[in-house]
Amino acid sequence: MHRLLFFLMVIFLIDCSGEKRAETETQASTASMAAAAQQTTAQERNGVNDAISNSRSNAITNAVSKVSAAVCGINVTQIREFVRTPFTFYDDPFFRYLIPQEPYYQRVKSLGSGFLISSDGYILTNEHVVHQAVEIVVTLSDGSQQSATVVGTDFITDVALLKIKGSSYPYLKFGDSEGILIGEWVIAIGNPFGLFEINAKPTVTVGVVSAVDRDFGRLDNERVYQDMIQTDAAINQGNSGGPLVNSNGEVIGMNAFIYTSSKDNSGSIGLGFAIPINRIKGVLNDLREYGEVNRRWTSGIRVEDLTPLVARYFRLNTDHGVIVTEVDRNSPAARAGLEVGDIIIEVNGQKILGRNDIWQIIENSDLRGGDVLNLSVIRDRKVLKLTLKLEGLK
């Protein structure tokens, strides 16, 4: 009897041990499956994140990442002239004539944008950003601030070249504004309303090239805006001097001004204009070397208005144009093949009625040595096409 009870207890203990071992194995298997499930979930989550990141990254974001570090904010203290009048409440021309208004000068703070174009600290911006500046402070994308000196300015093209001390700066590469496509994506980057000062990061707006070759000619303030790039990328007060870049991260223009419906010219309505980079390239070397742009040149010809009497003498069927009266030896005109008695009827595709039209073209074209004039000339009652390359004078 005792042996039977002992035998039954042994069997019971063996069964309990098996159940516990099975339970332990089950728990271990469950834990292993949970860990594998967690690992799979993490991998899937990382895969989803990568997919989302890849889908959000595109040519625009890549270009922004490439160029942002080279864009800077510019804070300027300028000396501006104001006029004080004693007739605050009653401003009448008669009294202004009797008692002239008194000019006075005052320090004014303003801001703009700029961008580095070399590793040794050369910066491009608009001339109107630093006009009459007595102090220029540049804020870089790393938050540091440096005083800048003016290397050269050109009022007419509205381009200024600055320099800060240091080396190994990130800088932007120039593109080709001649190859711009209407409708292609462009990015305007800068310091609108001084927002750069908050965290030393530029503001980015995106749009397309709306038009090219917008010629505004010589404005009332004597600036000449030629071949301008029009964009609907938002450009606001403080964006002046910032780069307009393409989707490759290349600078194709420098933001200059906007058309706006507001009275203070401060709000974007999608009509912004940038100076084409090829035009900036044309003045950059002069600014770096001489501090100004050399506009002294010669053509080597003298002309007079074409009168009806002269037109009859040459048996011409036209009464518009100018007649060449002198051609200097070994001059650009002589090399172009011009002769005394030639009648110039067109310059760069524009009809010439008289000498005033030629001067108007010269004024509105901002010509310099090396520029080319395409002429339509009447000689022996035949129309000739001649190319005149202007020669710069030192």
Secondary structure as GFF3:
##gff-version 3
##sequence-region A 1 394
A	DSSP	alpha_helix	2	56	.	.	.	ID=ss1
A	DSSP	alpha_helix	59	67	.	.	.	ID=ss2
A	DSSP	three_ten_helix	68	70	.	.	.	ID=ss3
A	DSSP	beta_strand	71	84	.	.	.	ID=ss4
A	DSSP	alpha_helix	93	98	.	.	.	ID=ss5
A	DSSP	beta_strand	102	116	.	.	.	ID=ss6
A	DSSP	beta_strand	122	125	.	.	.	ID=ss7
A	DSSP	alpha_helix	127	130	.	.	.	ID=ss8
A	DSSP	beta_strand	133	139	.	.	.	ID=ss9
A	DSSP	beta_strand	145	147	.	.	.	ID=ss10
A	DSSP	beta_strand	149	154	.	.	.	ID=ss11
A	DSSP	beta_strand	159	163	.	.	.	ID=ss12
A	DSSP	three_ten_helix	177	179	.	.	.	ID=ss13
A	DSSP	beta_strand	185	190	.	.	.	ID=ss14
A	DSSP	three_ten_helix	192	194	.	.	.	ID=ss15
A	DSSP	alpha_helix	196	199	.	.	.	ID=ss16
A	DSSP	beta_strand	203	214	.	.	.	ID=ss17
A	DSSP	beta_strand	217	218	.	.	.	ID=ss18
A	DSSP	beta_strand	224	225	.	.	.	ID=ss19
A	DSSP	beta_strand	228	231	.	.	.	ID=ss20
A	DSSP	beta_strand	243	246	.	.	.	ID=ss21
A	DSSP	beta_strand	251	258	.	.	.	ID=ss22
A	DSSP	beta_strand	272	276	.	.	.	ID=ss23
A	DSSP	alpha_helix	277	290	.	.	.	ID=ss24
A	DSSP	beta_strand	297	298	.	.	.	ID=ss25
A	DSSP	beta_strand	301	305	.	.	.	ID=ss26
A	DSSP	alpha_helix	308	313	.	.	.	ID=ss27
A	DSSP	beta_strand	322	327	.	.	.	ID=ss28
A	DSSP	alpha_helix	332	336	.	.	.	ID=ss29
A	DSSP	beta_strand	343	347	.	.	.	ID=ss30
A	DSSP	beta_strand	350	351	.	.	.	ID=ss31
A	DSSP	alpha_helix	355	365	.	.	.	ID=ss32
A	DSSP	beta_strand	372	379	.	.	.	ID=ss33
A	DSSP	beta_strand	382	389	.	.	.	ID=ss34
A	DSSP	beta_strand	391	392	.	.	.	ID=ss35
###
